[in-house]
Amino acid sequence: MKWNDKLSSIKGKVRGTKILQTVGTISRKIKGSLKRLIKNKKLFIGIKIAIGGLSILYIVGVVYFTSHFYWGTQINGIKVGGSSLEKAIIKVEAMSNHYILELRERHGQLELIKGSDIDLFYQMSNGITEVKENQSSWSWPWHIFEATNLKVTKEISYNPQLLQDKVNTLTCLTNQYIRKPVDASIKYIDGSYQIIEGDKGNTVDSIALNMAISKAIKAEDKILDLDKESCYKKALYNKESKKLIDLKDELNYYLKAQITYDFGDKQEVIDQTQISSWLSVNEQMQVVVDEEAIADYIIGLAYSYDTLGQERYFTTSTGKRVKVTGGDYGWKLNVQDEIGEVIELIKQGNPVKRVPIYTQSALKPGKNDIGSTYVEINLSRQYIWFYKEGKLVVKSDVVTGNLKKHYDTPEGTYTLDYKSANVVLRGPGYAVPVKYWMPFNGGIGLHDASWRNTFGSEIYRTNGSHGCVNLPTKVAEDIFANIESGIPVICYFED
């Protein structure tokens, strides 16, 4: 065989092999495609089945959630997921059965009012129904596990009579140890006025309590603090009351008015303690000054220091101590005017030293008010002494009132009224001119008696005057020259 023939023969074999290989490859591809086609058909059938199942599930969900709430739904904090409308209403409205109002009272006392005690009922069916109607059953796949807390307005109702019955049995209203509130007060302590706290007590204002309880129930409050809600009756005034503080300041201002009286050798002091006993506060919260108590005090001063008309013990020029009663000389305190003055001084609130107001005064302050200038007449000895500033000016026998005719010169301590020269003394059946006239007891006085030649001794018993003190002219002249009105004249008898 020729080389070319061999080469052609070989090429033919190779060409046949390639065809066979190609046919094999195509065959294999066809087989693979057929296999894949078979598999895809199964998948398609599966998808169709899945879609059909989901559609059925969706439709079932739509139907279910048309009458039920989504599973994650809460209404006013109550879980109602998966519940029908009717069951949800029952479940939510049943909240009222669990309601308890805790009353917090004074001194740590607690009391409870339960919803069941008063037929408490939460009407929410309309609101729950509206919420359900707003729920789209077609959207359930997007909300099925979504947590949603919906708020529904309650229409709260209860039995008013049952509530009132419950309130009426509360211990805070029926306790036998209920105390009324006591106002804060003002007291004088250790030299000043201070505010003393009262007692809040524990008396409940039933009207305020009823209103607060009703308000709390309607607001669904769990706690009612009676103090915070002003359910207790309050005292009118407490320690912080401006009126009370102002009163305290006013009273303490009055205490500044220390009054020191000068009675010569003695002093009397109206101090804080004394003033505080005269001050009080009335129901209108006004400071009251006790005028009667002040009057008693001033009357006491008058009793202690008035000398007008009082018995006196007088040491005579002869050294004897005699008791002298009567007369118009001495101190007499003007009680009525001094009461008003003291009240005014207290209100001014300033310390002051003063001499009281007198209706009549003497030459010397104090109980020993005669001093060192005076006329002394011994009716028993018929003798006169006149001292001026402690020095004897003149002494002499005298003639006093006629005892036989009952013209006795009365004893007593008198005030010289005035002096007058060249006077005619007139009386029943007489008119006597005198040079020196010095009256001290109405129509009775000292005067010269030029018609007499003798004085003293027992003359006065049967031939005495009409009551005056007859003096020798020279003696009358000396006394007249040195005496002034207001000087005391002491007339006395010796035992």
ZILINMO-V197631 format. One record per residue. N is the residue number from 1. PHI is phi in whole degrees, -180 to 180 (999 if undefined). OMEGA is omega in radians with two decimals (NA if undefined). NEAR is the number of other C-alpha atoms within 12 Angstrom. Layout:
N&PHI&OMEGA&NEAR ; N&PHI&OMEGA&NEAR
This chain:
1&999&-3.10&8 ; 2&-79&-3.08&8 ; 3&-58&-3.12&9 ; 4&-66&3.12&10 ; 5&-66&3.12&11 ; 6&-64&-3.13&12 ; 7&-63&3.12&13 ; 8&-65&3.13&14 ; 9&-63&-3.14&15 ; 10&-65&3.14&14 ; 11&-59&3.12&14 ; 12&-66&3.14&14 ; 13&-67&-3.12&14 ; 14&-63&-3.12&14 ; 15&-65&3.13&14 ; 16&-67&3.14&14 ; 17&-66&3.14&14 ; 18&-61&-3.14&14 ; 19&-66&3.14&14 ; 20&-63&3.13&14 ; 21&-65&-3.13&14 ; 22&-64&3.13&14 ; 23&-62&3.13&14 ; 24&-65&-3.14&14 ; 25&-63&3.14&14 ; 26&-64&-3.13&14 ; 27&-63&-3.13&14 ; 28&-65&3.13&14 ; 29&-63&3.13&15 ; 30&-66&3.12&14 ; 31&-62&3.13&14 ; 32&-62&3.14&14 ; 33&-64&3.12&14 ; 34&-63&3.13&14 ; 35&-64&-3.12&14 ; 36&-65&3.13&14 ; 37&-62&3.12&15 ; 38&-63&3.14&14 ; 39&-65&-3.14&14 ; 40&-60&3.12&14 ; 41&-66&3.10&14 ; 42&-65&3.12&14 ; 43&-61&-3.13&14 ; 44&-61&3.11&14 ; 45&-62&3.13&14 ; 46&-64&3.13&14 ; 47&-62&3.13&15 ; 48&-61&3.13&14 ; 49&-64&-3.13&14 ; 50&-63&3.14&15 ; 51&-62&3.12&14 ; 52&-64&3.13&14 ; 53&-66&3.13&14 ; 54&-63&3.12&16 ; 55&-63&3.12&17 ; 56&-64&3.13&14 ; 57&-62&3.13&18 ; 58&-60&-3.14&23 ; 59&-63&3.11&19 ; 60&-61&3.12&19 ; 61&-61&3.12&27 ; 62&-60&-3.14&25 ; 63&-64&-3.07&18 ; 64&-66&-3.06&24 ; 65&-80&2.96&32 ; 66&-69&-3.10&25 ; 67&-118&-3.13&27 ; 68&-130&3.11&33 ; 69&-85&3.04&44 ; 70&-55&-3.02&40 ; 71&-67&-3.12&27 ; 72&-93&-3.04&24 ; 73&-84&2.96&32 ; 74&-126&3.05&28 ; 75&-121&-3.10&37 ; 76&52&3.08&26 ; 77&85&3.13&19 ; 78&-99&3.14&25 ; 79&-72&3.12&26 ; 80&-126&-3.13&32 ; 81&-58&-3.13&31 ; 82&80&-3.13&25 ; 83&-88&3.03&28 ; 84&-72&3.14&25 ; 85&-58&-3.09&32 ; 86&-63&-3.14&21 ; 87&-67&3.12&22 ; 88&-63&3.12&34 ; 89&-61&-3.14&33 ; 90&-62&-3.08&25 ; 91&-66&-3.09&28 ; 92&-72&-3.12&36 ; 93&-68&3.11&34 ; 94&-71&3.08&23 ; 95&-55&-3.10&28 ; 96&-61&-3.14&30 ; 97&-70&-3.10&22 ; 98&-101&-3.10&21 ; 99&-73&3.06&30 ; 100&-138&3.06&25 ; 101&-103&-3.14&33 ; 102&-95&3.10&24 ; 103&-94&3.11&33 ; 104&-100&-3.04&27 ; 105&-110&3.13&29 ; 106&-66&3.12&25 ; 107&64&3.04&14 ; 108&76&-3.13&13 ; 109&-78&3.12&18 ; 110&-126&3.02&19 ; 111&-139&-3.06&25 ; 112&-121&2.96&28 ; 113&-123&-3.11&35 ; 114&-94&3.10&29 ; 115&-59&-3.14&31 ; 116&-69&3.13&24 ; 117&-70&-2.98&25 ; 118&-124&-3.10&29 ; 119&56&3.14&24 ; 120&-67&-3.13&33 ; 121&-142&3.08&29 ; 122&-102&3.11&34 ; 123&-87&-3.11&24 ; 124&-134&-3.05&30 ; 125&-58&-3.13&27 ; 126&-64&-3.14&20 ; 127&-67&3.13&25 ; 128&-66&3.10&37 ; 129&-61&3.13&26 ; 130&-64&3.10&19 ; 131&-62&-3.13&30 ; 132&-65&-3.13&32 ; 133&-66&3.12&18 ; 134&-80&3.12&18 ; 135&-82&-3.14&26 ; 136&-86&3.14&24 ; 137&-68&-3.14&25 ; 138&-70&-3.09&22 ; 139&-99&-3.00&21 ; 140&-60&-3.13&29 ; 141&-63&-3.11&22 ; 142&-85&-3.07&18 ; 143&-123&-2.96&21 ; 144&-59&-3.11&26 ; 145&-110&-3.13&16 ; 146&-77&3.12&17 ; 147&-80&-3.10&19 ; 148&-131&3.10&23 ; 149&-109&-3.09&20 ; 150&-93&3.13&26 ; 151&-107&3.13&18 ; 152&-123&3.13&25 ; 153&-69&-3.14&23 ; 154&-96&2.89&26 ; 155&-106&-3.02&20 ; 156&-87&3.09&25 ; 157&-138&3.09&24 ; 158&-156&-3.14&25 ; 159&-88&-3.09&19 ; 160&-58&-3.11&19 ; 161&-68&3.10&15 ; 162&-64&3.10&20 ; 163&-64&3.14&29 ; 164&-63&3.11&22 ; 165&-61&3.13&16 ; 166&-67&3.13&26 ; 167&-61&-3.10&32 ; 168&-64&-3.14&20 ; 169&-98&-3.14&17 ; 170&-63&-3.12&25 ; 171&-61&-3.10&23 ; 172&-65&3.11&33 ; 173&-104&-3.03&27 ; 174&-118&-3.10&17 ; 175&-61&-3.14&15 ; 176&-71&-3.12&11 ; 177&-100&3.10&12 ; 178&-66&3.14&21 ; 179&-116&3.10&22 ; 180&-75&3.08&20 ; 181&-69&-3.13&22 ; 182&-120&-3.14&21 ; 183&-63&2.93&25 ; 184&-64&-3.07&27 ; 185&-132&3.11&30 ; 186&-115&3.14&35 ; 187&-132&3.09&24 ; 188&-88&-3.09&25 ; 189&-135&3.03&16 ; 190&52&3.01&11 ; 191&91&3.11&20 ; 192&-153&3.09&24 ; 193&-88&-3.14&32 ; 194&-131&3.10&23 ; 195&-88&3.11&28 ; 196&-104&-3.12&22 ; 197&-61&3.10&23 ; 198&-84&-3.13&24 ; 199&-124&3.12&22 ; 200&-64&-3.10&26 ; 201&66&3.10&24 ; 202&-146&3.11&32 ; 203&-81&-3.10&32 ; 204&-86&3.01&33 ; 205&-82&-3.01&25 ; 206&-61&3.13&24 ; 207&-66&3.13&19 ; 208&-63&3.14&22 ; 209&-65&3.13&33 ; 210&-59&-3.14&30 ; 211&-65&-3.12&22 ; 212&-67&3.13&30 ; 213&-65&3.12&37 ; 214&-60&3.13&27 ; 215&-63&-3.12&19 ; 216&-65&-3.14&25 ; 217&-64&-3.13&36 ; 218&-68&3.11&24 ; 219&-91&-3.11&20 ; 220&59&3.08&29 ; 221&-67&3.14&20 ; 222&-95&-3.08&23 ; 223&-131&3.04&27 ; 224&-125&3.10&32 ; 225&-90&-3.04&27 ; 226&-63&3.12&33 ; 227&-69&-3.10&27 ; 228&-66&-3.13&16 ; 229&-94&3.07&23 ; 230&56&-3.14&25 ; 231&-92&3.13&28 ; 232&-101&3.04&31 ; 233&-69&-3.05&28 ; 234&-107&2.98&24 ; 235&-67&-3.11&23 ; 236&-68&-3.10&24 ; 237&-131&3.02&27 ; 238&-120&-3.02&23 ; 239&-64&-3.11&25 ; 240&-97&-3.10&19 ; 241&-65&-3.12&22 ; 242&-60&-3.13&16 ; 243&-59&-3.12&23 ; 244&-69&3.13&31 ; 245&-65&3.11&24 ; 246&-63&3.12&22 ; 247&-64&3.13&30 ; 248&-59&3.14&34 ; 249&-64&3.12&21 ; 250&-64&3.14&30 ; 251&-63&-3.14&38 ; 252&-68&3.06&35 ; 253&-65&3.13&27 ; 254&-63&-3.12&39 ; 255&-67&3.13&33 ; 256&-72&-3.01&28 ; 257&-83&3.07&31 ; 258&-73&-3.08&30 ; 259&-113&3.14&33 ; 260&-110&3.13&23 ; 261&-93&3.08&27 ; 262&-103&3.08&22 ; 263&-115&3.11&31 ; 264&80&-3.10&22 ; 265&-84&3.12&14 ; 266&-139&3.07&17 ; 267&-128&3.02&20 ; 268&-124&-3.06&26 ; 269&-118&2.97&25 ; 270&-92&-3.05&32 ; 271&-100&-3.09&26 ; 272&-59&-3.10&30 ; 273&-63&3.14&23 ; 274&-66&-3.13&25 ; 275&-62&-3.11&37 ; 276&-61&3.14&36 ; 277&-73&-3.14&28 ; 278&-100&-3.07&29 ; 279&-107&3.07&34 ; 280&-153&3.12&28 ; 281&-122&-3.10&26 ; 282&-87&-3.09&14 ; 283&-67&3.11&12 ; 284&-87&3.14&12 ; 285&58&3.07&24 ; 286&-122&3.10&18 ; 287&-73&3.14&27 ; 288&-118&3.06&25 ; 289&-98&-3.06&28 ; 290&-78&-3.10&24 ; 291&-65&3.14&27 ; 292&-64&3.13&19 ; 293&-66&3.09&22 ; 294&-65&3.11&30 ; 295&-60&3.11&25 ; 296&-61&-3.14&18 ; 297&-65&-3.12&26 ; 298&-66&3.08&34 ; 299&-61&3.08&23 ; 300&-63&3.07&17 ; 301&-63&3.13&34 ; 302&-61&3.13&32 ; 303&-63&-3.09&20 ; 304&-80&-2.97&21 ; 305&-118&3.04&37 ; 306&-66&3.10&35 ; 307&-117&3.13&37 ; 308&-62&3.10&35 ; 309&75&-3.11&23 ; 310&-85&2.99&27 ; 311&-65&3.13&24 ; 312&-128&3.00&29 ; 313&-108&-2.99&21 ; 314&-119&3.09&31 ; 315&-91&-3.03&19 ; 316&-78&3.11&29 ; 317&-66&3.11&26 ; 318&-92&3.07&16 ; 319&92&3.13&9 ; 320&-86&3.08&15 ; 321&-106&-3.07&16 ; 322&-119&3.07&24 ; 323&-97&-3.12&22 ; 324&-117&3.12&34 ; 325&-120&3.09&25 ; 326&84&3.13&24 ; 327&103&-3.09&29 ; 328&-120&3.12&34 ; 329&-91&3.02&41 ; 330&134&-3.14&41 ; 331&-88&3.01&40 ; 332&-140&-3.08&32 ; 333&-74&3.09&32 ; 334&-85&-3.01&25 ; 335&-59&-3.04&29 ; 336&-63&-3.14&24 ; 337&-67&-3.12&20 ; 338&-70&3.07&29 ; 339&-60&3.13&30 ; 340&-62&-3.14&22 ; 341&-66&3.14&25 ; 342&-64&3.13&40 ; 343&-59&-3.13&32 ; 344&-66&3.13&20 ; 345&-66&3.10&27 ; 346&-63&-3.11&37 ; 347&-68&3.10&26 ; 348&-74&3.04&21 ; 349&68&3.13&24 ; 350&-122&3.05&22 ; 351&-68&-3.07&23 ; 352&-151&2.99&23 ; 353&-109&-3.04&20 ; 354&-154&2.95&21 ; 355&-102&-3.10&27 ; 356&-66&3.09&35 ; 357&-79&-3.14&26 ; 358&-117&2.95&26 ; 359&-83&3.08&19 ; 360&-151&-3.12&23 ; 361&-121&3.10&30 ; 362&-119&-3.09&36 ; 363&-74&-3.05&28 ; 364&-126&3.11&26 ; 365&-69&3.04&28 ; 366&95&-3.12&30 ; 367&-68&3.10&31 ; 368&-88&-2.94&28 ; 369&-99&-3.11&33 ; 370&-73&3.09&36 ; 371&78&-3.05&26 ; 372&-110&3.08&21 ; 373&-121&-3.09&31 ; 374&-166&3.03&41 ; 375&-107&-3.14&48 ; 376&-118&-3.14&44 ; 377&-123&3.09&45 ; 378&-90&-3.07&40 ; 379&-70&3.13&40 ; 380&-76&-3.11&29 ; 381&-90&-3.10&29 ; 382&56&-3.06&34 ; 383&-141&-3.11&36 ; 384&-127&3.00&39 ; 385&-131&3.06&34 ; 386&-127&3.14&35 ; 387&-111&3.06&29 ; 388&-127&-3.09&24 ; 389&51&3.06&18 ; 390&86&-3.12&16 ; 391&-106&3.13&17 ; 392&-73&3.12&21 ; 393&-90&-3.10&26 ; 394&-158&2.99&29 ; 395&-143&-3.03&26 ; 396&-171&2.93&31 ; 397&-71&3.12&33 ; 398&-140&2.99&41 ; 399&-128&-3.12&44 ; 400&-109&-3.00&45 ; 401&-62&-3.09&34 ; 402&-70&-3.13&26 ; 403&-69&-3.08&23 ; 404&-63&-3.13&19 ; 405&-95&3.11&16 ; 406&62&3.03&18 ; 407&-100&-3.05&23 ; 408&-52&2.97&28 ; 409&-76&-3.04&41 ; 410&-72&3.06&36 ; 411&-76&3.12&33 ; 412&142&3.09&35 ; 413&-110&-3.00&40 ; 414&-118&3.10&41 ; 415&-108&3.06&41 ; 416&-66&-3.05&36 ; 417&-75&-3.14&25 ; 418&-171&3.01&24 ; 419&-135&-3.09&29 ; 420&-149&-3.11&27 ; 421&-99&3.04&21 ; 422&54&-3.10&17 ; 423&-121&3.04&18 ; 424&-99&3.12&17 ; 425&-88&-3.08&28 ; 426&-119&3.10&14 ; 427&-159&3.13&15 ; 428&-59&3.06&8 ; 429&84&3.10&8 ; 430&-151&3.03&11 ; 431&-151&-3.00&12 ; 432&-120&3.06&22 ; 433&-81&3.07&20 ; 434&-133&3.13&28 ; 435&-86&-3.01&28 ; 436&-131&-3.09&35 ; 437&-120&-3.08&38 ; 438&-137&-3.08&43 ; 439&-76&3.11&33 ; 440&-139&-3.13&37 ; 441&-146&-3.10&29 ; 442&67&-3.14&19 ; 443&-88&3.14&23 ; 444&-100&-3.13&33 ; 445&-160&3.06&41 ; 446&-94&3.05&50 ; 447&-161&3.09&42 ; 448&-73&3.11&38 ; 449&-130&-3.06&32 ; 450&-64&-3.13&21 ; 451&-78&3.12&16 ; 452&-98&3.08&19 ; 453&-101&-3.12&16 ; 454&-131&-3.13&22 ; 455&-136&3.07&30 ; 456&85&3.12&30 ; 457&59&-3.04&21 ; 458&-104&-3.07&23 ; 459&-56&-3.02&26 ; 460&-63&-3.07&34 ; 461&-68&-3.07&26 ; 462&-123&-3.09&19 ; 463&-131&-3.12&25 ; 464&-81&-3.10&33 ; 465&-84&3.04&36 ; 466&-81&3.12&34 ; 467&131&-3.13&35 ; 468&-74&3.10&35 ; 469&-102&-3.14&49 ; 470&-81&-3.09&46 ; 471&-124&2.93&43 ; 472&-60&-3.03&32 ; 473&-57&-3.11&28 ; 474&-65&3.12&21 ; 475&-65&3.12&31 ; 476&-61&-3.14&38 ; 477&-64&-3.13&28 ; 478&-64&3.12&26 ; 479&-66&-3.11&38 ; 480&-57&-3.09&33 ; 481&-70&-3.03&22 ; 482&-115&-3.05&24 ; 483&-95&3.08&34 ; 484&-134&3.10&25 ; 485&-61&-3.14&27 ; 486&95&-3.14&31 ; 487&-73&-3.12&39 ; 488&-73&3.06&42 ; 489&-122&-3.06&48 ; 490&-105&3.10&48 ; 491&-114&-3.06&47 ; 492&-150&3.03&39 ; 493&-111&3.01&26 ; 494&-95&3.08&23 ; 495&-69&NA&12
